């Protein structure tokens, strides 16, 4: 099993990079583990407090569960991945059955902040993008997918997203084996990453 971690700032283009890499690999050989599924359940909090949660701080994630699931997959056993909703800021009662495959891609802004998780990742990738480009993507995504107003998105960006990026996310770039500038628009970077994954798989099969 090859474990690939794809990190980067919010709105950097990680999702696009992941999608293009997965499209280039056989469907039965790759599975995605999104960091967002492992945000802590906040159903015990009043709705108003849930809206103030800092999703860009490492403590918002249940890293222990994510790490346990990655280890379980590496041992060849399936896991039940949580389902998290940004609209309710809580986990669903439902889970998603994830079975082990040749390539496991872990994607998320904070995945490289955990030393224990980094030690499980074979190829660490950081998707880089200009701050203005990331902000425009965050505004578009949070309005369409998370039901937030422009004012709320901008307020959150300046209070948590930007400072947390500088404090926690940007520094993890030093752990990356591969840095992909310009996010999902960097076809050459994505192709190189894809070929490295294919080459690593071939090496492990020989």
C-alpha positions in Angstrom: 0.0 0.0 0.0 1.2 3.5 -0.9 -0.1 6.3 1.3 -0.1 9.8 -0.3 -0.8 12.9 1.8 -2.0 16.1 -0.1 -2.0 19.2 2.0 -2.1 23.0 1.4 -4.1 26.1 2.4 -7.8 26.4 2.2 -8.8 27.1 -1.5 -5.3 26.2 -2.8 -6.7 23.6 -5.3 -6.0 20.4 -3.4 -9.4 18.9 -4.4 -8.6 19.5 -8.0 -5.2 17.9 -7.7 -6.7 14.9 -5.9 -9.4 14.5 -8.5 -7.0 14.7 -11.5 -4.6 12.2 -9.8 -7.4 9.8 -9.1 -8.7 10.1 -12.6 -5.3 9.0 -13.9 -5.2 5.8 -11.8 -7.4 2.7 -12.1 -10.5 3.2 -9.9 -10.0 -0.1 -8.1 -6.5 0.9 -7.0 -7.1 4.2 -5.2 -9.2 5.4 -2.3 -9.6 8.9 -0.8 -9.6 9.7 2.9 -10.6 13.4 3.3 -9.5 15.2 6.5 -12.9 16.9 6.7 -14.6 13.7 7.6 -12.6 13.6 10.8 -13.6 17.0 12.3 -14.8 16.4 15.9 -18.6 16.0 16.4 -20.0 19.2 17.8 -23.6 18.1 18.1 -23.5 18.8 21.9 -22.9 22.5 21.2 -25.7 25.1 20.7 -26.1 26.1 17.0 -24.7 29.6 17.6 -21.5 28.2 19.1 -21.0 25.7 16.3 -20.8 28.6 13.8 -17.8 30.0 15.7 -15.8 26.8 15.5 -12.2 27.3 14.2 -11.9 24.6 11.5 -8.4 25.7 10.7 -6.9 24.8 14.0 -5.5 21.2 14.5 -7.4 20.6 17.6 -10.7 20.8 15.6 -9.7 17.4 14.2 -9.9 13.9 15.8 -6.4 13.0 14.6 -6.4 9.9 16.8 -9.3 8.4 14.8 -7.8 9.3 11.5 -4.4 7.8 12.4 -6.1 4.6 13.7 -8.1 4.3 10.4 -4.9 4.8 8.3 -3.1 2.1 10.3 -6.1 -0.3 10.0 -6.2 0.2 6.2 -2.5 -0.4 6.0 -3.0 -3.7 7.8 -5.5 -4.7 5.1 -8.7 -4.2 7.0 -11.7 -1.9 6.2 -12.8 1.1 8.2 -16.0 3.0 8.8 -15.2 6.6 7.8 -17.3 9.3 9.6 -19.6 11.6 7.6 -19.3 15.3 8.7 -21.6 18.2 7.7 -20.4 21.8 7.6 -24.1 22.9 7.7 -24.8 21.3 11.1 -21.1 21.1 12.3 -21.8 17.6 13.4 -21.3 14.0 12.4 -24.0 12.0 10.8 -25.2 8.7 12.3 -24.2 7.2 8.9 -20.6 6.1 8.0 -18.9 5.2 4.7 -17.3 1.8 4.3 -13.7 2.2 3.1 -11.8 -0.8 1.9 -8.0 -1.0 1.6 -6.6 -0.3 -1.9 -3.1 0.0 -3.4 -3.1 3.8 -3.1 -4.6 5.7 -0.2 -4.8 9.5 -0.6 -5.3 11.6 2.5 -6.3 15.1 1.7 -6.7 18.2 3.9 -5.3 21.5 5.1 -3.9 20.2 8.4 -2.8 16.6 7.7 0.9 17.5 7.8 0.6 19.2 11.2 0.5 15.8 12.9 3.9 14.1 13.4 2.3 10.7 13.9 0.2 11.0 10.7 3.3 12.3 8.7 5.2 9.2 9.7 2.5 7.0 8.1 2.6 9.0 4.8 4.9 7.7 2.0 4.7 10.8 -0.3 3.9 14.2 1.2 2.6 16.8 -1.1 1.9 20.5 -0.5 -0.4 22.3 -3.0 0.6 26.0 -3.0 -1.3 29.0 -4.3 -1.4 32.8 -4.1 -3.3 34.1 -1.1 -5.7 36.2 -3.3 -6.5 33.1 -5.4 -7.2 31.1 -2.3 -9.5 33.7 -0.9 -11.6 33.9 -4.0 -12.0 30.1 -4.0 -12.9 30.1 -0.3 -15.6 32.8 -0.8 -17.1 30.9 -3.8 -17.0 27.5 -2.0 -18.3 28.7 1.4 -21.3 30.5 -0.1 -22.3 27.7 -2.5 -21.5 24.7 -0.3 -21.6 25.8 3.3 -24.4 28.4 3.3 -22.4 31.4 4.5 -22.8 35.0 3.4 -20.0 37.0 1.9 -19.6 39.1 5.0 -19.4 35.9 7.2 -16.8 34.4 4.9 -14.6 37.5 4.9 -14.9 37.9 8.7 -13.9 34.2 9.2 -11.1 34.5 6.7 -9.5 37.5 8.5 -10.1 36.1 12.0 -9.2 32.4 11.6 -8.4 31.2 8.0 -5.5 33.6 7.3 -3.8 33.6 10.8 -4.2 29.8 11.1 -2.7 29.4 7.7 0.3 31.4 8.7 0.7 29.7 12.0 -0.1 26.0 11.2 -0.4 25.3 7.5 2.3 27.3 5.7 5.0 26.0 8.0 4.2 22.3 7.1 5.4 23.0 3.6 8.9 22.1 4.8 7.7 18.5 5.3 6.6 18.1 1.7 8.4 15.8 -0.7 6.7 17.6 -3.6 5.3 21.2 -3.8 2.8 21.9 -6.5 2.5 25.7 -7.2 -0.6 27.1 -8.8 -2.8 24.4 -7.5 -5.0 22.4 -9.9 -3.8 24.5 -12.8 -0.3 23.0 -12.7 -0.7 20.2 -15.2 3.1 19.5 -15.2 3.2 19.2 -11.4 0.1 16.9 -11.3 1.6 14.7 -14.1 4.9 14.4 -12.2 3.1 13.4 -9.0 1.0 10.9 -10.9 4.1 9.3 -12.5 5.9 9.2 -9.1 2.8 7.3 -7.7 2.9 4.9 -10.6 6.6 4.4 -10.3 6.3 3.7 -6.5 3.6 1.2 -7.1 5.7 -0.6 -9.8 8.6 -0.7 -7.4 6.5 -2.2 -4.7 5.1 -4.8 -7.1 8.5 -6.0 -8.2 
